[in-house]
């Protein structure tokens, strides 16, 4: 190995860049740099203090570097001095414009000292003024991050917290395990050193940048690592979370149906990619972006932070570095065919998505959702109900790394399910299963609220089943055969034999009125005839009947548990019975209907339908 080059100076004036990156203490302690006196400008201290006061990582790292320089001075026997006028608020606010750098250069010039910097602009200005300077190419310092030692080819994310052993998620989206990857607990100093290294790398690498810097948190992208650093007082301790994609997939890898593939390629322009955290939403978003790019479409992304791993022909915009209005204007002027909006979180994100979609830009947005319908509900209240189907036409729900369910949306005018009066018709957003076409949800305005109602279809809810049985039991006091059809929670149609209708109605309607008042429902009484019975016919139910001393027992498949089964004798409807938990229907033989069913079982004239 070649001999290290040693620089000897009488006086050394470091600027903010080398102090933040920890180069001063490192060079002085290694002997690569020898100085009799290190002079730190008060402007450097003021700038770092300002950054620390607003809880920015670089402020704390810089102040710690000054302490490190003082410790090295005790071993290497050089002086540490502070000089220069402390800058005012205006100079600190305009630090990025070069005000602080100018003060540091002036101090070095007046002291006849050597300026130490890793800022190329600072070095260029110093050289133009014929100053003595040491310029360090920080790019040469790029190394493997310490945090990378915790990753292998199966690691999805690493979680390092002070006073806790490092842990990691290993596996694939939706199928991973949480394991300990470090033998020792990590202390605060180690976490600070890791943070310093991460930020240095982000500042010098072409594929790295500090995406978001807030009080108490920093989000950094370094290569394919998205790293989040949190610290007190935002969190109760220092913590570093690093996330890395474990695999890259194409749309072909998802083995989508031909119907869905055609929808994505030719029609869908308002797509929501939804799913729980860590189940592979970002992976399919990347695949979708490259799928569109491969079709010679202009594709751009909106991200905060930018962590999609994409080809160079796809431009990635950072919402953290620009305003929603700026993103809106740029996209409309650059006219992309498709835009991937990764991680929509707040109201402004959803409104930006809506504005861009209504402007005609094809969009695919990524949202966190526990269920497919939750992704649509996140738009409710943020945009008008009638606009939702124009903004979102397809919801792709991701679970365990694959496509679990796909929903489609359309607007229609109809009477919502469960309502009967024609004058209740209104605009309704109908949500259907994309593959089967079965309606699953309805969204509509109810009073001043927008409601999302699941559509159960032909099956009755447990509450309505119980209500229909209660009504049937009440009516059986006046009629041998009863069929109850619940129209809504407070209205039903009751079918009884025509000869029994008078008894059910009672004199001047007193009997039916008393029943309605007692049960709290409105009853529409209709004659039970052969035609009505046939309308209720459905699928045959296989059963095994047993006649006991007190009961007739029907054993059916356990999959019918808690469902209603219609019992027919000679194709005439007799009653509706509820199947028990173990596929058992038990009927008493003590009443007229029980005796009729017993006779029908003995003569093989009975039928069960669902």
C-alpha positions in Angstrom: 0.0 0.0 0.0 1.1 3.5 -0.7 2.2 5.9 2.0 -0.6 8.2 3.3 -0.2 11.9 2.2 0.2 14.1 5.3 -0.9 17.7 5.3 0.7 20.0 7.8 -0.7 23.5 8.5 -0.2 26.1 11.1 -3.9 27.2 11.4 -6.9 25.3 10.1 -10.4 26.8 9.6 -13.0 24.0 8.8 -16.3 25.0 7.3 -19.7 23.5 8.0 -19.5 20.7 5.3 -16.4 18.9 6.8 -17.7 19.3 10.4 -21.1 17.8 9.6 -19.4 14.9 7.8 -17.0 14.2 10.7 -13.9 14.7 8.5 -12.0 17.0 10.9 -11.7 14.7 13.9 -11.2 11.7 11.5 -8.3 13.3 9.6 -6.6 14.8 12.7 -6.8 11.6 14.7 -5.5 9.5 11.9 -2.5 11.8 11.4 -3.4 12.6 7.8 -3.9 16.2 8.8 -1.6 18.0 11.3 -2.4 21.5 12.6 -1.2 23.6 15.5 -4.5 25.4 15.8 -8.0 24.6 14.7 -10.2 27.8 14.5 -13.9 27.2 14.4 -16.0 30.2 13.2 -18.9 31.2 15.5 -21.1 31.1 12.4 -20.6 27.3 12.1 -21.6 26.9 15.8 -24.7 29.2 15.2 -25.8 27.3 12.1 -25.4 23.9 13.8 -27.2 25.2 16.9 -30.1 26.4 14.7 -30.3 23.0 13.0 -30.3 21.2 16.3 -33.0 23.5 17.8 -35.3 22.5 15.0 -34.4 18.8 15.7 -32.5 18.2 12.4 -30.0 15.4 12.5 -27.2 17.3 10.9 -27.3 19.9 13.7 -26.7 17.2 16.4 -24.1 15.5 14.3 -22.2 18.7 13.7 -22.2 19.7 17.4 -21.0 16.2 18.3 -18.2 16.6 15.8 -17.0 19.8 17.5 -16.8 17.8 20.8 -14.9 15.1 19.0 -12.4 17.7 17.7 -11.8 18.9 21.3 -11.2 15.4 22.5 -8.7 14.7 19.7 -6.9 18.0 20.5 -6.1 16.6 24.0 -4.3 13.6 22.4 -2.7 15.4 19.5 -1.8 18.5 21.5 -3.3 21.2 19.2 -5.4 24.2 20.2 -9.1 24.7 19.4 -10.3 28.2 19.2 -13.6 29.9 18.4 -13.4 33.2 16.5 -15.5 35.5 14.3 -18.8 37.3 14.9 -21.8 35.3 15.6 -24.2 35.7 12.6 -27.6 37.2 12.9 -30.9 35.5 12.0 -30.8 36.8 8.4 -27.4 35.2 7.8 -28.5 31.9 9.2 -31.7 31.9 7.1 -29.6 32.6 4.0 -27.0 30.0 4.8 -27.8 28.1 1.6 -27.2 31.2 -0.4 -23.6 31.3 0.8 -23.7 33.8 3.7 -22.1 31.5 6.3 -19.5 30.2 3.8 -18.5 33.8 3.1 -18.0 34.5 6.8 -15.8 31.4 7.1 -13.7 32.3 4.1 -13.2 35.8 5.5 -12.0 34.4 8.8 -9.5 32.1 7.1 -8.2 35.0 5.0 -7.8 37.3 8.0 -6.0 34.6 10.1 -3.8 33.5 7.3 -5.2 30.0 7.9 -5.9 27.1 5.6 -9.6 26.6 4.7 -10.7 23.0 5.0 -13.8 22.1 3.0 -15.6 19.3 1.1 -18.0 21.8 -0.6 -17.0 22.2 -4.3 -18.4 25.7 -4.6 -16.6 26.8 -1.4 -13.4 25.3 -2.8 -13.8 27.0 -6.2 -14.4 30.4 -4.6 -11.4 30.0 -2.3 -9.1 29.0 -5.1 -10.3 32.0 -7.1 -9.2 34.2 -4.2 -5.8 32.5 -4.0 -6.5 31.1 -0.5 -4.7 28.2 1.1 -7.2 25.4 1.2 -7.6 21.6 1.6 -10.5 20.2 -0.5 -11.6 16.6 0.2 -13.5 14.8 -2.6 -16.3 13.3 -0.4 -17.3 11.0 -3.2 -14.2 9.0 -2.4 -15.5 8.2 1.0 -18.5 6.1 -0.2 -18.5 2.8 1.7 -20.9 0.1 2.6 -23.4 1.2 5.3 -23.0 -0.4 8.7 -26.7 -1.1 8.7 -26.3 -3.3 5.6 -24.6 -6.0 7.6 -28.1 -6.9 9.0 -29.5 -7.6 5.6 -29.5 -10.8 3.6 -31.3 -11.7 0.4 -34.5 -12.5 2.4 -34.5 -9.4 4.6 -37.4 -7.0 4.0 -36.6 -4.5 6.7 -34.3 -3.9 9.7 -35.4 -2.2 12.9 -32.7 -0.8 15.3 -33.7 0.9 18.5 -31.6 2.1 21.3 -31.1 -0.4 24.2 -32.7 -3.1 22.1 -31.2 -5.9 20.0 -31.6 -5.2 16.2 -34.5 -7.1 14.6 -35.6 -7.7 11.1 -38.5 -8.9 9.0 -37.5 -11.8 6.8 -39.5 -13.5 4.1 -41.8 -12.1 1.4 -44.8 -9.7 1.5 -47.5 -11.2 3.6 -45.4 -14.1 4.6 -42.6 -13.1 6.9 -41.2 -13.6 10.3 -39.7 -11.2 12.9 -36.2 -12.3 14.0 -33.4 -10.9 16.1 -30.4 -10.2 13.9 -28.0 -8.7 16.5 -26.3 -10.3 19.5 -25.9 -7.0 21.5 -28.2 -4.2 22.3 -27.5 -1.0 20.4 -26.8 2.2 22.4 -27.6 5.7 21.5 -24.0 6.6 20.4 -24.0 3.7 17.9 -27.3 4.9 16.5 -26.0 8.5 16.2 -22.9 7.2 14.4 -25.1 5.2 12.0 -27.3 8.2 11.4 -24.3 10.3 10.6 -23.0 7.7 8.1 -26.4 7.4 6.4 -26.8 11.1 6.0 -23.2 11.5 4.7 -23.9 8.7 2.1 -27.1 10.3 1.0 -25.3 13.6 0.4 -22.5 12.2 -1.7 -24.0 9.4 -3.7 -25.8 9.9 -7.0 -28.5 7.5 -5.9 -28.9 9.0 -2.5 -30.7 12.0 -1.0 -32.3 13.3 2.2 -35.9 13.2 1.2 -37.6 14.7 4.3 -36.1 16.5 7.3 -38.4 17.4 10.1 -38.2 18.0 13.8 -37.4 14.7 15.3 -37.3 12.6 12.1 -35.3 12.2 8.9 -36.2 10.2 5.8 -33.3 9.2 3.6 -33.1 7.2 0.3 -29.7 5.6 -0.3 -29.6 3.2 -3.2 -32.5 0.8 -2.8 -32.7 1.5 0.9 -35.5 3.7 2.4 -34.3 4.7 5.8 -36.3 6.5 8.5 -34.4 8.0 11.5 -36.4 9.1 14.5 -35.1 10.7 17.7 -36.4 12.5 20.9 -38.6 14.4 21.5 -40.6 13.0 18.5 -39.9 9.5 19.6 -39.0 8.2 23.1 -35.6 7.1 21.9 -33.4 6.9 18.8 -34.5 4.5 16.2 -33.5 3.6 12.6 -35.8 1.6 10.3 -34.4 0.5 6.9 -36.6 -1.0 4.3 -35.5 -2.7 1.1 -37.5 -4.5 -1.6 -36.7 -8.2 -1.6 -37.7 -8.9 -5.2 -38.7 -7.2 -8.4 -41.7 -8.5 -10.3 -43.3 -7.9 -13.7 -47.0 -7.8 -14.4 -46.7 -11.3 -16.0 -45.5 -12.7 -12.6 -48.9 -11.9 -11.1 -50.7 -14.2 -13.5 -53.7 -12.0 -13.9 -56.8 -13.1 -15.7 -57.2 -12.1 -19.3 -60.1 -9.9 -18.4 -58.1 -7.9 -15.8 -55.0 -7.7 -18.0 -57.2 -6.2 -20.8 -58.8 -3.8 -18.3 -55.4 -2.5 -17.1 -53.9 -2.2 -20.6 -56.9 -0.7 -22.4 -59.5 0.8 -20.1 -58.5 1.3 -16.4 -57.2 4.9 -15.9 -58.2 5.5 -12.3 -56.6 2.6 -10.4 -56.3 2.2 -6.7 -53.7 -0.4 -5.5 -54.7 -1.1 -1.9 -53.7 -3.5 0.8 -52.3 -3.7 4.4 -48.7 -2.5 5.1 -46.0 -4.9 3.9 -48.1 -7.0 1.6 -46.6 -5.9 -1.7 -48.4 -2.8 -2.9 -45.2 -0.9 -3.9 -43.9 -4.0 -5.7 -47.0 -4.2 -8.0 -46.9 -0.4 -8.4 -43.4 -0.6 -9.8 -44.4 -3.5 -12.1 -47.4 -1.5 -13.3 -45.2 1.6 -14.1 -42.7 -0.5 -16.1 -45.7 -2.3 -17.8 -47.0 1.0 -19.1 -43.5 2.3 -20.0 -42.9 -0.9 -22.1 -46.0 0.0 -24.1 -44.2 3.2 -25.2 -46.3 5.3 -22.8 -44.8 8.4 -21.0 -44.8 7.4 -17.3 -44.0 9.5 -14.2 -44.4 9.0 -10.5 -45.3 11.1 -7.5 -43.7 9.8 -4.3 -42.9 10.9 -0.8 -40.3 9.6 -0.3 -39.0 8.4 -3.7 -38.4 4.7 -3.2 -39.7 3.0 -6.3 -37.0 1.1 -8.1 -37.7 2.0 -11.8 -36.0 2.2 -15.1 -34.3 5.5 -16.2 -37.0 6.3 -18.7 -39.5 6.9 -15.9 -39.3 10.3 -14.1 -39.8 10.3 -10.4 -41.2 13.5 -8.7 -40.9 14.1 -5.0 -44.0 15.5 -3.3 -41.8 16.2 -0.3 -39.6 18.6 -2.3 -42.4 20.4 -4.1 -45.9 21.5 -3.5 -49.1 19.9 -4.7 -49.7 22.8 -7.0 -46.2 22.5 -8.5 -46.7 18.7 -9.1 -50.1 19.5 -10.7 -48.7 22.2 -13.0 -45.6 20.1 -14.1 -47.7 17.0 -14.9 -50.3 18.9 -16.9 -47.5 20.7 -18.9 -45.4 17.5 -19.4 -48.5 15.5 -20.4 -47.7 12.0 -19.2 -49.9 9.1 -20.3 -49.8 7.4 -16.8 -48.7 8.5 -13.4 -48.1 6.3 -10.4 -49.0 8.1 -7.1 -47.2 6.1 -4.4 -48.4 6.2 -0.8 -51.4 8.6 -0.7 -51.9 9.5 2.9 -53.6 12.8 3.6 -56.5 14.9 2.2 -54.2 16.9 -0.1 -52.9 13.7 -1.7 -56.4 12.5 -2.5 -57.4 15.8 -3.8 -54.3 16.0 -6.0 -55.1 12.5 -7.3 -58.7 13.6 -8.1 -57.6 16.8 -9.9 -55.1 15.0 -12.1 -57.6 12.2 -12.9 -60.3 14.7 -13.9 -57.8 16.5 -16.1 -57.4 13.3 -18.1 -54.2 11.8 -16.8 -54.2 8.1 -16.2 -53.4 7.4 -12.6 -52.6 4.5 -10.3 -52.6 5.4 -6.6 -51.3 3.3 -3.7 -53.2 3.4 -0.4 -53.2 1.5 2.8 -56.4 -0.4 3.4 -57.4 -3.4 5.5 -60.3 -4.3 3.1 -60.9 -3.5 -0.6 -63.9 -1.2 0.2 -61.8 0.8 2.7 -59.7 2.2 -0.3 -62.9 3.7 -1.8 -64.1 5.0 1.6 -61.0 7.1 1.9 -62.3 9.3 -0.9 -65.7 9.7 0.8 -66.0 13.2 2.3 -62.9 14.4 0.4 -64.6 14.6 -3.0 -68.2 14.6 -4.2 -69.9 11.2 -4.3 -70.8 11.5 -7.9 -67.3 12.2 -8.9 -65.8 9.0 -7.3 -66.5 6.7 -10.2 -64.9 9.2 -12.6 -61.8 9.3 -10.4 -61.6 5.6 -9.5 -62.8 2.9 -11.8 -60.7 -0.1 -10.5 -59.5 -1.2 -7.1 -56.8 -3.9 -7.0 -56.5 -5.3 -3.5 -53.1 -6.9 -2.7 -52.7 -9.5 0.0 -49.7 -11.8 0.7 -47.9 -10.4 -2.3 -50.6 -11.3 -4.8 -53.9 -9.9 -6.2 -56.6 -11.0 -3.8 -59.6 -9.1 -5.1 -60.5 -6.6 -7.8 -63.5 -4.2 -7.6 -65.0 -2.0 -10.3 -67.2 1.1 -9.8 -70.0 2.7 -11.8 -72.7 5.3 -11.2 -76.4 4.6 -11.7 -79.7 5.9 -10.6 -81.8 3.3 -8.7 -83.6 2.5 -5.5 -81.0 1.3 -3.1 -81.1 -2.3 -1.9 -83.4 -2.7 1.1 -85.7 0.2 0.0 -89.0 -0.5 -1.8 -90.7 2.8 -2.6 -89.9 4.1 -6.1 -89.7 7.7 -5.0 -86.5 6.7 -3.0 -84.5 6.3 -6.2 -81.3 8.3 -6.2 -77.8 8.4 -7.7 -75.9 5.3 -6.4 -72.3 4.3 -6.8 -72.4 0.5 -7.4 -69.3 -1.5 -6.4 -69.0 -4.9 -8.0 -66.6 -7.8 -8.0 -64.7 -7.3 -11.2 -64.3 -11.0 -12.1 -67.9 -12.2 -11.3 -69.9 -9.0 -11.8 -71.7 -9.6 -8.5 -72.7 -6.4 -6.7 -71.1 -6.1 -3.3 -71.5 -2.5 -2.1 -73.6 0.6 -2.7 -72.6 4.2 -1.9 -75.3 6.8 -1.7 -76.4 9.9 0.1 -78.7 9.3 3.1 -79.8 12.6 4.6 -76.7 14.6 5.0 -74.4 11.6 5.2 -72.8 9.4 2.5 -73.2 5.8 3.5 -71.5 2.6 2.3 -73.8 -0.4 2.5 -72.8 -4.0 1.8 -75.2 -5.8 -0.5 -76.0 -9.2 0.8 -77.9 -10.4 -2.3 -80.7 -13.0 -2.0 -79.6 -14.3 1.4 -81.2 -12.8 4.5 -79.3 -11.2 7.4 -79.5 -13.1 10.7 -81.6 -10.2 12.2 -84.2 -10.5 9.4 -84.2 -14.3 9.7 -85.0 -14.0 13.3 -87.7 -11.4 12.7 -89.4 -13.5 10.0 -89.5 -16.5 12.3 -91.0 -14.4 15.1 -93.7 -13.1 12.7 -94.4 -16.6 11.4 -94.9 -17.9 14.9 -97.3 -15.1 15.7 -99.4 -15.7 12.5 -99.5 -19.5 13.0 -102.0 -18.9 15.8 -104.5 -18.0 13.0 -103.2 -20.0 10.0 -101.7 -23.4 9.5 -99.2 -22.4 6.8 -97.3 -19.2 6.8 -94.5 -17.7 4.6 -92.8 -14.4 5.6 -90.8 -12.3 3.2 -88.9 -9.4 4.9 -88.8 -6.4 2.6 -86.9 -4.2 5.1 -86.2 -4.1 8.8 -89.7 -2.7 9.5 -91.8 -4.1 6.6 -92.8 -7.6 5.4 -95.1 -9.6 3.2 -96.9 -12.5 4.9 -98.4 -15.3 2.8 -101.2 -17.4 4.3 -103.8 -19.7 2.7 -106.7 -17.7 1.3 -109.2 -19.4 3.6 -107.1 -18.2 6.6 -106.8 -14.5 5.6 -110.0 -13.5 7.3 -108.9 -14.9 10.7 -105.5 -13.2 10.4 -107.2 -9.9 9.5 -109.9 -10.1 12.3 -113.0 -8.1 12.7 -112.4 -4.6 11.3 -108.7 -5.4 11.0 -108.2 -5.6 14.7 -106.2 -8.8 14.7 -103.6 -7.8 12.1 -103.4 -4.3 13.6 -102.6 -5.8 17.0 -99.9 -8.1 15.5 -98.3 -5.1 13.7 -98.3 -3.0 16.9 -96.9 -5.9 19.0 -94.1 -6.7 16.5 -93.4 -3.2 15.4 -93.6 -4.1 11.7 -95.8 -3.2 8.8 -97.5 -6.4 7.4 -98.7 -6.8 3.8 -101.0 -9.9 3.9 -101.2 -11.9 0.6 -102.9 -15.3 -0.2 -100.6 -18.3 -0.3 -101.3 -20.1 -3.6 -99.6 -22.6 -5.9 -98.1 -19.9 -8.0 -96.5 -18.1 -5.0 -95.1 -21.4 -3.7 -93.5 -22.1 -7.0 -91.8 -18.7 -7.1 -90.1 -19.6 -3.8 -88.7 -22.8 -5.2 -84.9 -23.0 -5.3 -82.3 -25.7 -5.1 -83.1 -29.1 -3.7 -81.5 -29.8 -0.3 -80.3 -33.3 0.4 -81.5 -34.5 3.8 -82.0 -37.5 6.1 -85.2 -37.5 8.2 -85.6 -39.2 11.5 -89.0 -39.5 13.3 -88.8 -39.5 17.1 -91.4 -39.6 19.9 -91.6 -35.8 20.2 -89.7 -34.4 17.2 -89.1 -34.8 13.4 -85.4 -34.3 12.8 -83.9 -33.4 9.4 -80.1 -33.8 9.0 -78.6 -31.6 6.2 -75.1 -30.5 5.1 -73.4 -28.4 7.8 -72.6 -25.7 5.2 -76.3 -24.8 5.5 -76.0 -24.0 9.2 -77.9 -20.8 10.2 -79.6 -20.6 6.8 -83.3 -20.8 6.1 -84.8 -23.9 4.4 -88.3 -24.1 2.9 -90.3 -27.3 3.5 -92.8 -28.4 0.9 -95.4 -31.3 1.0 -96.7 -32.4 -2.4 -95.1 -29.2 -3.9 -97.2 -27.1 -1.6 -95.3 -24.7 0.7 -95.7 -25.6 4.4 -93.1 -23.6 6.4 -89.6 -22.1 6.6 -87.2 -23.6 9.2 -83.9 -22.5 10.4 -80.9 -24.9 10.1 -79.1 -25.3 13.4 -75.3 -25.1 14.0 -74.6 -28.8 13.1 -76.9 -29.0 10.1 -80.0 -30.1 12.2 -83.6 -29.0 11.8 -85.8 -30.2 14.7 -89.6 -29.8 14.5 -92.1 -30.6 17.2 -94.8 -33.2 16.4 -97.3 -31.8 18.9 -98.9 -29.3 16.5 -100.9 -29.7 13.3 -97.9 -28.8 11.0 -95.7 -31.3 12.8 -98.2 -34.1 12.3 -98.5 -33.1 8.6 -94.7 -33.2 8.1 -94.5 -36.6 9.9 -97.1 -38.1 7.6 -95.3 -36.6 4.6 -91.9 -38.1 5.7 -93.5 -41.5 6.1 -95.1 -41.4 2.6 -92.0 -39.8 1.0 -93.9 -36.7 -0.1 -91.7 -34.1 1.5 -89.1 -31.8 -0.2 -86.6 -29.2 1.2 -85.5 -26.3 -0.9 -83.2 -23.3 -0.4 
